[in-house]
Amino acid sequence: MYSDREIYRLCTTCKAEDRQKAFALALSLTEHGAQACITCKRTEYKVWVSLRTQHLAASVPSPKAIASGVHGIALAV
């Protein structure tokens, strides 16, 4: 995805009812210094991470780990 002179790669897709998981992941990404973006449709939310900062996402827990409250390295870059 391209937005505001930045290229993003898809990090994860969440169902609309799992909106909090998408926002929790995006928040975690930004807390680790990565630039994140969320897009939404009626049925789903997508979390994107900037290609310039994706290396910072390696230390962020996976969406499944965030949902279950378990921490661990998950995002492959």
Beta strands, then each sheet from edge to edge (+ up, - down):
strand 1: 2-3
strand 2: 6-15
strand 3: 36-40
strand 4: 44-50
sheet 1: 1+ 2- 4+ 3-
end
